[in-house]
Amino acid sequence: QVQLEESGGGLVQAGGSLKLSCVASGTGNSFRYYAMGWYRQTPGNQRELVATISSGHSTYYADAVKGRFFISRDNTKNTVYLDLNGLKPEDTAVYYCKARRLTDSWGQGTQVTVSS
């Protein structure tokens, strides 16, 4: 069973930066075959896609974060990252990591709060 642990969230002023990490365990030597993604959710709203990175390192970004956020992965560390730059108060959310191969696995989330 794949387990994901996010870290790196926190409180930051508008315009600031954060780097989120998501470490996967239980993938054996197969992490490189997983598609990985970051999502975010605010109270009362559906979880929304932020960015994804494929096993071939192709990336996709939601329009709201394009040019500010950058997703990357290090298969030697079973880790996917999300660099958050130029943060805005509307980026405030719980950020979740997702791993997909045959099924989806989710982490517990990490809170990002951006003050104005």
N, C-alpha and C positions, 0 to 999 in steps of 0.2 A: 504494500500500500504506500502510495506516494504521500509524503508529508512536506508541507511548505511552511517556512518560517520567515516572515517579513520583519525588517528592522529599518531604522533610519528616519522614521517620522519624527515630528516635533513641531514646535512653535517657531515661526519665522515671520519677519516683517515683509510686507509687500515689496517685490523686487528682489527678494533674496533667493537663495538656492538650497536645495536639499538633495541628498542621494539616498534613494531607497535600495535595499538589497533583499533578495529572496533566495534563501538556500533550500534546495530540495534534497530530501533523503528518501531512501526506499526505491530509488530508480536503478540501483545497481550501476552498471556501466552504460546505461541507455539514456542518460540525461540528454545527450546530444540529439536524440531523435524526437524529443518533446518540443512541441510548439508552446511557447510561454507568452503570458500576457499580464498586463497590469490593468486593473479596473478600479473604479472609485464609486463611492456611494455616500450620499448625504441623507440625513433623517427624512423619512417620508418619500424618498425617491428611489427609483430603480437603480440598480448597479449599472454603470455605464463603462464602456470600453475606453481605455486611455491609449494603450499602445500594445502592439504584439510583435514578437520576433519568432520567425520560423526556425526549423532545424537547419535550414540553409542560410540563416542570418538575414533573411528578408524582413523588412520592418514595415509597420503600418501605424499611423497616428490618427487619432481623432482630430478633427479640424480645430477644436478648442485649444489643443496643446501643440499643434504643429509649429515647429520652429523654436519652441521653448523647452520641450521635454525630449529626452533621448533614451531609448532603450538599448541595452546591450546584454550580452551574455558571455560567461566564461565557463565553458564546458569542463575545464579541468577542476573547477571549484563547485560544479553543480549549482551555479548561481546566475541569477538574472538581475540586472540593475535597471533603475530608472532615475536618470538625472533630471531634476526639476529646476528649471531656471526661470527667471523673470516671473516669480510666483505672484499670483493675484489672489485677493480674498475669495473669489469664486472657485479657486482650486482647493479650498478647504473641504476635506472629506476623509473618510477612511479609505485607504488604498489597499487593494487586495491583489495578490499574486495568484495566477492560475496556470496550471500545467495541463496540457492536453496531449494525449496520444490516442488510446482507444476510448478513454473516459476522461472526464474533467476532475481535477483535484484543486481545492482552494486552500489558501492560507487563512489565518485568523484576522489579518488586517493590521495596518499601522496607521495611526491618526496623523494627519497633516493639517495644521492650522495656520492660516496666513492672516496676519493682522494688518489692518489698513493704517 
